[in-house]
Amino acid sequence: MFRICMGYVNDHDWAKDIAQETFVTIWQQLPKFRNESAIGTWIFRIASNHCLRQIERQNKMPRSEMPEQLEDHIEPNREPQVQFLYKCIAELPETDRLIISLELEDVKQAEIAKIVGLTETNIRVKVHRIKERLAKKFENYEH
Amino acid sequence: MSTNIDLKNLWNKQATSDMPDIKELLTKADNLKKRARHKLIGLNLVLLATTAIMIYMWFNIDNELLTTKIGLVLIVVAIVSFLAVSNQIMPILFRSDFEGSSQEYLDQLIRIKRKEDFLNKVMINIYFTLLSAGLGLYMLQFIARMSTVWAVTYVVLTFGWIGFFWFYFRPRSVKKKQKPLIEMIAKLEEVNRQLGDGD
């Protein structure tokens, strides 16, 4: 769950906050959970929606206005390639970030479709395009 | 596709955050709730104080005219409705449900923000209308007792003040509340469109 949030915002502390908020929601809503969907789908839905909710916060404090040093000091020793991947993902359109994060987290595409609210075909096409886009970025990065 | 394996591999190398301490988290959530409750208590105190002042004025000032009383009531209604809507009803109306799909959630957020925008406009207008009308009516009795010169000065000043309120403060407060909402609606719609993009 943390990695999904991390893919969305690419900011360690921020991702941690989102993961915690998600956790509280899950804890509070758990008694209401009916087995209409798989528990995994349900949890990922809550996490994804908490990520999307950050749009409200982004509007209050645009990321570009955050001091650079702040971003540096919260990066706990990551490999440059890993950093680059998360950076690329965080630069994608919001919903693509969620889709690729779920895909990389090994969530089945049928499940992703249910989480995001699109058809499975749609998800397959989107995942394919996003991967192509990331692959291209990596090519440029390595050369 | 080799990139596929690479991506997954890299993705999984990201250290995850430690499992949060659930007790601490719930205490935090509880504290937030408590703070909200305190705010509500504060709001009620303000309401009570306002009403008390109004009641005091009702009984202690010689209100011969019905208009004075109506004026007082209108002012109280204006203040009470404004505070109640902005502090109590708004958050209940605009609470979002996290359990739907992303698309449903985005639709819901857009709906909520539109509603908020509408209610803001309506509420600010109602507030200013009631307050101006209340103030105007309340003044009538006192103006009637004054000499013509004083009465005219008073009327000009009062209505000048109300006009300033209506034509300067009202549009400004509407705009101030509206700007971030409109920006957010635009952003949410843009994100929602991503889900429909050319597939």
Interface residues (C-beta under 8 A of the other chain):
Chain A: F2 R3 M6 G7 H12 A15 K16 A19 Q20 F23 V24 T25 W27 Q28 Q29 W42 R45 I46 S48 N49 H50 L52 R53 I55 E56 Q58 N59 K60 P76 R78 E79 Q81 V82 L85 Y86 P93 E94 T95 D96 L98 S101 L104 E105 D106 K114 I115 V116 G117 L118 T121 N122 V125 K126 K131 L134 A135 F138
Chain B: M1 T3 N4 D6 L7 K8 L10 W11 N12 K13 Q14 A15 T16 S17 P20 I22 L25 L26 K28 A29 S96 F98 E99 G100 S101 S102 Q103 E104 Y105 L106 L109 P180 E183 M184 K187 L188 V191 Q194 L195 D199
